[in-house]
Amino acid sequence: MSSPDKSGIIAQFRQSENDTGSSEVQIALLSARIKHLTEHLRTHAKDFHSRRGLIAMTSRRRKLLDYLKRNQLEKYNEIVKSLGLRH
C-alpha cells in the first residue's frame, strides 16, 4: 500500500487532527491491506506465506471490530457500512 492511499484512509476515518491509531483508522487500514492481498492471492494461488499473513490480518480486524461493537455500537455500524464489510 502506497503512502497516498494510507494518508487518505487516515484522513477519512480519523477522529481528530492527530488521530492515527484509533480503532476506526486501524480497521480501515487493515481492510485496504486485506483487499490488496486478496487480489495478490487471486494471481498467486500458491503463495502460502502471504495467505498466512492475510489470515492474521483478518483476525486482527475481527478483534478490533468486536471491540468497537462492544464499546461504541454506533461507530461500529458506521464503519461496517462505509467499508462494506457486511452483506
MMTF fields as JSON, N, C-alpha, C and O atoms, coordinates in Angstrom:
{
  "mmtfVersion": "1.0.0",
  "mmtfProducer": "UNKNOWN",
  "numBonds": 347,
  "numAtoms": 348,
  "numGroups": 87,
  "numChains": 1,
  "numModels": 1,
  "chainsPerModel": [1],
  "groupsPerChain": [87],
  "chainIdList": ["A"],
  "bondAtomList": [4, 2, 8, 6, 12, 10, 16, 14, 20, 18, 24, 22, 28, 26, 32, 30, 36, 34, 40, 38, 44, 42, 48, 46, 52, 50, 56, 54, 60, 58, 64, 62, 68, 66, 72, 70, 76, 74, 80, 78, 84, 82, 88, 86, 92, 90, 96, 94, 100, 98, 104, 102, 108, 106, 112, 110, 116, 114, 120, 118, 124, 122, 128, 126, 132, 130, 136, 134, 140, 138, 144, 142, 148, 146, 152, 150, 156, 154, 160, 158, 164, 162, 168, 166, 172, 170, 176, 174, 180, 178, 184, 182, 188, 186, 192, 190, 196, 194, 200, 198, 204, 202, 208, 206, 212, 210, 216, 214, 220, 218, 224, 222, 228, 226, 232, 230, 236, 234, 240, 238, 244, 242, 248, 246, 252, 250, 256, 254, 260, 258, 264, 262, 268, 266, 272, 270, 276, 274, 280, 278, 284, 282, 288, 286, 292, 290, 296, 294, 300, 298, 304, 302, 308, 306, 312, 310, 316, 314, 320, 318, 324, 322, 328, 326, 332, 330, 336, 334, 340, 338, 344, 342],
  "bondOrderList": [1, 1, 1, 1, 1, 1, 1, 1, 1, 1, 1, 1, 1, 1, 1, 1, 1, 1, 1, 1, 1, 1, 1, 1, 1, 1, 1, 1, 1, 1, 1, 1, 1, 1, 1, 1, 1, 1, 1, 1, 1, 1, 1, 1, 1, 1, 1, 1, 1, 1, 1, 1, 1, 1, 1, 1, 1, 1, 1, 1, 1, 1, 1, 1, 1, 1, 1, 1, 1, 1, 1, 1, 1, 1, 1, 1, 1, 1, 1, 1, 1, 1, 1, 1, 1, 1],
  "groupList": [{"groupName": "MET", "atomNameList": ["N", "CA", "C", "O"], "elementList": ["N", "C", "C", "O"], "formalChargeList": [0, 0, 0, 0], "bondAtomList": [1, 0, 2, 1, 3, 2], "bondOrderList": [1, 1, 2], "singleLetterCode": "M", "chemCompType": "L-PEPTIDE LINKING"}, {"groupName": "SER", "atomNameList": ["N", "CA", "C", "O"], "elementList": ["N", "C", "C", "O"], "formalChargeList": [0, 0, 0, 0], "bondAtomList": [1, 0, 2, 1, 3, 2], "bondOrderList": [1, 1, 2], "singleLetterCode": "S", "chemCompType": "L-PEPTIDE LINKING"}, {"groupName": "PRO", "atomNameList": ["N", "CA", "C", "O"], "elementList": ["N", "C", "C", "O"], "formalChargeList": [0, 0, 0, 0], "bondAtomList": [1, 0, 2, 1, 3, 2], "bondOrderList": [1, 1, 2], "singleLetterCode": "P", "chemCompType": "L-PEPTIDE LINKING"}, {"groupName": "ASP", "atomNameList": ["N", "CA", "C", "O"], "elementList": ["N", "C", "C", "O"], "formalChargeList": [0, 0, 0, 0], "bondAtomList": [1, 0, 2, 1, 3, 2], "bondOrderList": [1, 1, 2], "singleLetterCode": "D", "chemCompType": "L-PEPTIDE LINKING"}, {"groupName": "LYS", "atomNameList": ["N", "CA", "C", "O"], "elementList": ["N", "C", "C", "O"], "formalChargeList": [0, 0, 0, 0], "bondAtomList": [1, 0, 2, 1, 3, 2], "bondOrderList": [1, 1, 2], "singleLetterCode": "K", "chemCompType": "L-PEPTIDE LINKING"}, {"groupName": "GLY", "atomNameList": ["N", "CA", "C", "O"], "elementList": ["N", "C", "C", "O"], "formalChargeList": [0, 0, 0, 0], "bondAtomList": [1, 0, 2, 1, 3, 2], "bondOrderList": [1, 1, 2], "singleLetterCode": "G", "chemCompType": "PEPTIDE LINKING"}, {"groupName": "ILE", "atomNameList": ["N", "CA", "C", "O"], "elementList": ["N", "C", "C", "O"], "formalChargeList": [0, 0, 0, 0], "bondAtomList": [1, 0, 2, 1, 3, 2], "bondOrderList": [1, 1, 2], "singleLetterCode": "I", "chemCompType": "L-PEPTIDE LINKING"}, {"groupName": "ALA", "atomNameList": ["N", "CA", "C", "O"], "elementList": ["N", "C", "C", "O"], "formalChargeList": [0, 0, 0, 0], "bondAtomList": [1, 0, 2, 1, 3, 2], "bondOrderList": [1, 1, 2], "singleLetterCode": "A", "chemCompType": "L-PEPTIDE LINKING"}, {"groupName": "GLN", "atomNameList": ["N", "CA", "C", "O"], "elementList": ["N", "C", "C", "O"], "formalChargeList": [0, 0, 0, 0], "bondAtomList": [1, 0, 2, 1, 3, 2], "bondOrderList": [1, 1, 2], "singleLetterCode": "Q", "chemCompType": "L-PEPTIDE LINKING"}, {"groupName": "PHE", "atomNameList": ["N", "CA", "C", "O"], "elementList": ["N", "C", "C", "O"], "formalChargeList": [0, 0, 0, 0], "bondAtomList": [1, 0, 2, 1, 3, 2], "bondOrderList": [1, 1, 2], "singleLetterCode": "F", "chemCompType": "L-PEPTIDE LINKING"}, {"groupName": "ARG", "atomNameList": ["N", "CA", "C", "O"], "elementList": ["N", "C", "C", "O"], "formalChargeList": [0, 0, 0, 0], "bondAtomList": [1, 0, 2, 1, 3, 2], "bondOrderList": [1, 1, 2], "singleLetterCode": "R", "chemCompType": "L-PEPTIDE LINKING"}, {"groupName": "GLU", "atomNameList": ["N", "CA", "C", "O"], "elementList": ["N", "C", "C", "O"], "formalChargeList": [0, 0, 0, 0], "bondAtomList": [1, 0, 2, 1, 3, 2], "bondOrderList": [1, 1, 2], "singleLetterCode": "E", "chemCompType": "L-PEPTIDE LINKING"}, {"groupName": "ASN", "atomNameList": ["N", "CA", "C", "O"], "elementList": ["N", "C", "C", "O"], "formalChargeList": [0, 0, 0, 0], "bondAtomList": [1, 0, 2, 1, 3, 2], "bondOrderList": [1, 1, 2], "singleLetterCode": "N", "chemCompType": "L-PEPTIDE LINKING"}, {"groupName": "THR", "atomNameList": ["N", "CA", "C", "O"], "elementList": ["N", "C", "C", "O"], "formalChargeList": [0, 0, 0, 0], "bondAtomList": [1, 0, 2, 1, 3, 2], "bondOrderList": [1, 1, 2], "singleLetterCode": "T", "chemCompType": "L-PEPTIDE LINKING"}, {"groupName": "VAL", "atomNameList": ["N", "CA", "C", "O"], "elementList": ["N", "C", "C", "O"], "formalChargeList": [0, 0, 0, 0], "bondAtomList": [1, 0, 2, 1, 3, 2], "bondOrderList": [1, 1, 2], "singleLetterCode": "V", "chemCompType": "L-PEPTIDE LINKING"}, {"groupName": "LEU", "atomNameList": ["N", "CA", "C", "O"], "elementList": ["N", "C", "C", "O"], "formalChargeList": [0, 0, 0, 0], "bondAtomList": [1, 0, 2, 1, 3, 2], "bondOrderList": [1, 1, 2], "singleLetterCode": "L", "chemCompType": "L-PEPTIDE LINKING"}, {"groupName": "HIS", "atomNameList": ["N", "CA", "C", "O"], "elementList": ["N", "C", "C", "O"], "formalChargeList": [0, 0, 0, 0], "bondAtomList": [1, 0, 2, 1, 3, 2], "bondOrderList": [1, 1, 2], "singleLetterCode": "H", "chemCompType": "L-PEPTIDE LINKING"}, {"groupName": "TYR", "atomNameList": ["N", "CA", "C", "O"], "elementList": ["N", "C", "C", "O"], "formalChargeList": [0, 0, 0, 0], "bondAtomList": [1, 0, 2, 1, 3, 2], "bondOrderList": [1, 1, 2], "singleLetterCode": "Y", "chemCompType": "L-PEPTIDE LINKING"}],
  "groupTypeList": [0, 1, 1, 2, 3, 4, 1, 5, 6, 6, 7, 8, 9, 10, 8, 1, 11, 12, 3, 13, 5, 1, 1, 11, 14, 8, 6, 7, 15, 15, 1, 7, 10, 6, 4, 16, 15, 13, 11, 16, 15, 10, 13, 16, 7, 4, 3, 9, 16, 1, 10, 10, 5, 15, 6, 7, 0, 13, 1, 10, 10, 10, 4, 15, 15, 3, 17, 15, 4, 10, 12, 8, 15, 11, 4, 17, 12, 11, 6, 14, 4, 1, 15, 5, 15, 10, 16],
  "groupIdList": [1, 2, 3, 4, 5, 6, 7, 8, 9, 10, 11, 12, 13, 14, 15, 16, 17, 18, 19, 20, 21, 22, 23, 24, 25, 26, 27, 28, 29, 30, 31, 32, 33, 34, 35, 36, 37, 38, 39, 40, 41, 42, 43, 44, 45, 46, 47, 48, 49, 50, 51, 52, 53, 54, 55, 56, 57, 58, 59, 60, 61, 62, 63, 64, 65, 66, 67, 68, 69, 70, 71, 72, 73, 74, 75, 76, 77, 78, 79, 80, 81, 82, 83, 84, 85, 86, 87],
  "secStructList": [7, 7, 2, 2, 2, 2, 2, 2, 2, 2, 2, 2, 2, 7, 1, 1, 6, 6, 7, 1, 1, 1, 2, 2, 2, 2, 2, 2, 2, 2, 2, 2, 2, 2, 2, 2, 2, 2, 2, 2, 2, 2, 2, 7, 6, 6, 7, 2, 2, 2, 2, 2, 2, 2, 2, 2, 2, 2, 2, 2, 2, 2, 2, 2, 2, 2, 2, 2, 2, 2, 2, 7, 2, 2, 2, 2, 2, 2, 2, 2, 2, 2, 2, 6, 7, 7, 7],
  "xCoordList": [0.851, 0.0, 0.898, 1.81, 0.63, 1.475, 1.049, -0.032, 1.898, 1.7, 0.429, -0.295, 0.13, -1.085, -2.357, -3.279, -2.405, -3.579, -3.723, -4.812, -2.617, -2.627, -3.031, -3.871, -2.439, -2.772, -4.211, -4.864, -4.706, -6.096, -7.065, -8.088, -6.737, -7.586, -7.579, -8.626, -6.397, -6.302, -7.115, -7.832, -7.008, -7.75, -9.258, -10.008, -9.703, -11.134, -11.721, -12.852, -10.969, -11.542, -11.063, -11.5, -10.196, -9.666, -10.711, -11.653, -10.51, -11.43, -11.05, -11.914, -9.733, -9.244, -8.058, -7.688, -7.478, -6.375, -5.153, -4.481, -4.857, -3.655, -3.927, -3.038, -5.123, -5.51, -4.947, -5.27, -4.11, -3.623, -3.809, -3.555, -4.246, -4.286, -5.595, -5.639, -6.674, -7.953, -8.418, -7.924, -9.352, -9.853, -10.389, -10.167, -11.091, -11.664, -10.58, -10.707, -9.517, -8.407, -7.715, -7.402, -7.475, -6.816, -7.645, -7.097, -8.951, -9.83, -9.817, -9.761, -9.868, -9.862, -8.542, -8.543, -7.415, -6.116, -5.979, -5.489, -6.412, -6.358, -7.241, -6.868, -8.403, -9.307, -8.663, -8.811, -7.952, -7.276, -6.165, -6.004, -5.407, -4.339, -4.909, -4.348, -6.015, -6.659, -7.154, -6.988, -7.757, -8.249, -7.09, -7.194, -5.99, -4.819, -4.235, -3.906, -4.108, -3.523, -4.441, -3.962, -5.735, -6.68, -6.508, -6.538, -6.326, -6.087, -4.773, -4.691, -3.756, -2.468, -2.631, -2.048, -3.416, -3.579, -4.454, -4.386, -5.259, -6.008, -5.05, -5.289, -3.967, -2.981, -1.961, -1.535, -1.57, -0.534, -1.144, -0.965, -1.849, -2.644, -1.795, -2.288, -0.547, 0.288, 1.19, 2.107, 0.939, 1.734, 1.203, 0.416, 1.657, 1.103, 1.611, 0.939, 2.778, 3.266, 2.376, 2.044, 1.998, 1.095, -0.289, -0.958, -0.729, -2.033, -2.067, -3.073, -0.967, -0.887, -0.982, -1.644, -0.315, -0.411, -1.815, -2.282, -2.493, -3.868, -4.784, -5.633, -4.606, -5.415, -5.159, -6.091, -3.902, -3.574, -4.224, -4.743, -4.192, -4.8, -6.31, -6.88, -6.96, -8.415, -8.804, -9.81, -8.019, -8.358, -8.105, -8.845, -7.057, -6.802, -7.939, -8.387, -8.412, -9.537, -10.794, -11.557, -11.015, -12.185, -12.167, -13.195, -10.986, -10.876, -11.167, -11.845, -10.659, -10.922, -12.405, -12.976, -13.02, -14.456, -15.276, -16.251, -14.884, -15.585, -15.466, -16.438, -14.271, -14.048, -14.947, -15.595, -14.977, -15.787, -17.274, -18.014, -17.704, -19.109, -19.5, -20.604, -18.573, -18.834, -18.918, -19.766, -18.051, -17.918, -18.594, -19.051, -18.669, -19.265, -20.058, -19.579, -21.246, -22.049, -22.353, -22.338, -22.63, -22.964, -21.757, -21.919, -20.551, -19.346, -19.075, -18.618, -19.355, -19.21, -20.11, -19.661, -21.382, -22.328, -21.902, -22.029, -21.398, -20.96, -19.776, -19.771, -18.781, -17.588, -17.882, -17.336, -18.734, -19.097, -19.819, -19.589, -20.69, -21.429, -20.503, -20.602, -19.602, -18.733, -17.703, -17.307, -17.261, -16.282, -16.942, -16.277, -18.244, -18.96, -18.545, -18.358, -18.397, -17.919, -19.02, -18.741, -20.244, -21.345, -22.256, -22.504, -22.747, -23.648, -25.057, -25.948],
  "yCoordList": [-1.164, 0.0, 1.229, 1.351, 2.11, 3.29, 4.363, 4.299, 5.317, 6.375, 7.204, 7.454, 7.643, 8.449, 7.706, 8.3, 6.409, 5.641, 5.633, 5.843, 5.389, 5.303, 6.634, 6.669, 7.727, 9.027, 9.426, 10.09, 9.033, 9.312, 8.552, 9.09, 7.295, 6.482, 7.053, 7.15, 7.434, 8.03, 9.312, 9.547, 10.15, 11.414, 11.181, 11.962, 10.122, 9.849, 9.325, 9.664, 8.505, 7.816, 8.343, 7.833, 9.328, 9.8, 10.563, 11.137, 10.549, 11.215, 12.676, 13.541, 12.94, 14.298, 14.531, 13.643, 15.688, 16.058, 15.161, 14.845, 14.749, 13.951, 12.454, 11.695, 12.027, 10.63, 9.764, 9.976, 8.796, 7.829, 6.402, 5.467, 6.206, 4.858, 4.429, 3.413, 5.174, 4.756, 3.47, 3.102, 2.804, 1.537, 1.698, 0.84, 2.794, 3.012, 3.117, 2.539, 3.85, 4.01, 2.672, 2.316, 1.93, 0.637, -0.335, -1.067, -0.345, -1.238, -0.863, -1.739, 0.428, 0.874, 0.53, 0.088, 0.724, 0.396, -1.105, -1.543, -1.888, -3.346, -3.798, -4.702, -3.178, -3.551, -3.284, -4.082, -2.17, -1.858, -2.872, -3.326, -3.221, -4.21, -5.585, -6.308, -5.95, -7.242, -7.296, -8.309, -6.212, -6.168, -6.316, -7.059, -5.611, -5.685, -7.094, -7.62, -7.695, -9.029, -10.095, -11.089, -9.895, -10.831, -10.845, -11.904, -9.665, -9.586, -10.272, -10.948, -10.1, -10.754, -12.271, -12.967, -12.777, -14.217, -14.816, -16.018, -13.997, -14.489, -14.854, -15.809, -14.089, -14.349, -15.392, -16.219, -15.35, -16.24, -17.183, -17.006, -18.164, -19.039, -19.867, -20.28, -20.117, -20.977, -20.197, -20.768, -18.92, -18.087, -18.243, -17.429, -19.313, -19.654, -18.735, -18.58, -18.125, -17.183, -15.943, -15.453, -15.445, -14.291, -14.661, -13.847, -15.888, -16.346, -16.346, -15.976, -16.761, -16.768, -15.351, -15.115, -14.403, -13.003, -12.466, -11.693, -12.873, -12.446, -12.94, -12.195, -14.185, -14.743, -13.985, -13.716, -13.643, -12.876, -11.494, -11.022, -10.849, -9.517, -9.564, -8.697, -10.572, -10.66, -10.927, -10.401, -11.734, -11.981, -10.744, -10.489, -9.965, -8.717, -7.732, -7.054, -7.647, -6.759, -7.222, -6.398, -8.543, -9.089, -8.691, -8.305, -8.789, -8.415, -6.935, -6.563, -6.088, -4.653, -4.352, -3.505, -5.042, -4.846, -5.304, -4.651, -6.419, -6.89, -5.881, -5.625, -5.308, -4.288, -3.08, -2.573, -2.626, -1.463, -1.75, -0.888, -2.944, -3.322, -3.339, -2.937, -3.813, -3.868, -2.48, -2.239, -1.565, -0.283, 0.895, 1.814, 0.893, 2.018, 1.465, 1.47, 0.998, 0.313, 1.196, 0.717, 2.49, 3.368, 3.567, 3.625, 3.673, 3.793, 2.49, 2.506, 1.362, 0.059, -0.027, -0.408, 0.331, 0.284, 1.218, 0.889, 2.38, 3.37, 2.859, 2.991, 2.281, 1.828, 0.587, 0.438, -0.307, -1.501, -1.083, -1.65, -0.092, 0.381, 1.089, 0.87, 1.937, 2.7, 1.818, 2.107, 0.743, -0.149, -1.29, -2.011, -1.456, -2.519, -3.905, -4.798, -4.107, -5.37, -6.415, -7.611, -6.0, -6.933, -6.859, -5.782, -8.008, -8.026, -8.33, -8.384],
  "zCoordList": [0.0, 0.0, 0.0, 0.817, -0.904, -1.014, -0.016, 0.57, 0.156, 1.132, 0.914, 1.878, -0.326, -0.512, -0.118, 0.441, -0.408, -0.017, 1.5, 2.033, 2.182, 3.637, 4.262, 5.161, 3.791, 4.374, 4.045, 4.85, 2.882, 2.537, 3.42, 3.844, 3.696, 4.582, 5.987, 6.627, 6.472, 7.812, 7.874, 8.847, 6.836, 6.817, 6.811, 7.397, 6.159, 6.067, 7.375, 7.72, 8.106, 9.273, 10.621, 11.653, 10.653, 11.941, 12.742, 12.196, 14.055, 14.969, 15.188, 15.336, 15.204, 15.406, 14.474, 13.706, 14.536, 13.646, 13.817, 12.835, 15.042, 15.31, 15.426, 15.811, 15.105, 15.279, 14.152, 12.983, 14.503, 13.509, 13.988, 13.229, 15.23, 15.765, 16.376, 17.069, 16.142, 16.709, 16.037, 14.971, 16.657, 16.127, 14.703, 13.849, 14.456, 13.132, 12.068, 10.988, 12.37, 11.423, 11.202, 10.065, 12.277, 12.153, 11.314, 10.49, 11.519, 10.758, 9.283, 8.42, 8.989, 7.596, 6.915, 5.766, 7.603, 7.024, 6.801, 5.76, 7.78, 7.614, 6.456, 5.708, 6.306, 5.218, 3.862, 2.937, 3.741, 2.478, 2.197, 1.064, 3.227, 3.04, 2.715, 1.892, 3.353, 3.095, 1.652, 0.973, 1.188, -0.186, -1.172, -2.148, -0.916, -1.792, -1.809, -2.872, -0.646, -0.55, -1.151, -1.695, -1.059, -1.668, -3.184, -3.811, -3.764, -5.213, -5.583, -6.608, -4.758, -4.995, -4.983, -5.814, -4.051, -3.924, -5.037, -5.295, -5.685, -6.842, -7.977, -8.716, -8.109, -9.166, -8.74, -9.546, -7.474, -6.959, -5.928, -4.723, -6.408, -5.539, -4.583, -3.533, -4.912, -4.074, -3.118, -2.528, -2.963, -2.062, -0.635, -0.153, 0.024, 1.334, 2.444, 3.464, 2.268, 3.277, 3.324, 4.403, 2.169, 2.135, 2.633, 3.27, 2.349, 2.824, 4.356, 4.961, 4.97, 6.43, 6.978, 7.989, 6.306, 6.717, 6.571, 7.408, 5.507, 5.279, 6.4, 6.89, 6.796, 7.877, 9.183, 9.941, 9.439, 10.646, 10.612, 11.622, 9.442, 9.315, 9.505, 10.167, 8.928, 9.081, 10.533, 11.01, 11.234, 12.643, 13.498, 14.448, 13.168, 13.899, 13.644, 14.568, 12.391, 12.08, 12.805, 13.31, 12.862, 13.553, 15.035, 15.591, 15.672, 17.091, 17.295, 18.253, 16.403, 16.513, 16.302, 16.989, 15.358, 15.126, 16.332, 16.707, 16.936, 18.135, 19.271, 19.981, 19.444, 20.47, 20.217, 21.132, 18.959, 18.616, 18.823, 19.296, 18.474, 18.643, 20.117, 20.486, 20.956, 22.399, 23.019, 23.878, 22.597, 23.284, 22.598, 23.278, 21.277, 20.548, 19.365, 18.231, 19.632, 18.625, 17.415, 16.282, 17.648, 16.522, 15.598, 14.379, 16.164, 15.327, 14.588, 13.446, 15.236, 14.593, 13.363, 12.282, 13.537, 12.419, 11.292, 10.112, 11.673, 10.685, 9.863, 8.639, 10.52, 9.793, 8.963, 7.87, 9.46, 8.69, 7.417, 6.349, 7.534, 6.354, 5.375, 4.168, 5.876, 4.969, 4.276, 3.147, 4.933, 4.305, 3.544, 2.799, 3.73, 3.016, 3.483, 2.657, 4.797, 5.316, 5.485, 5.401, 5.716, 5.887, 4.676, 4.134, 4.262, 3.101, 3.509, 2.66]
}
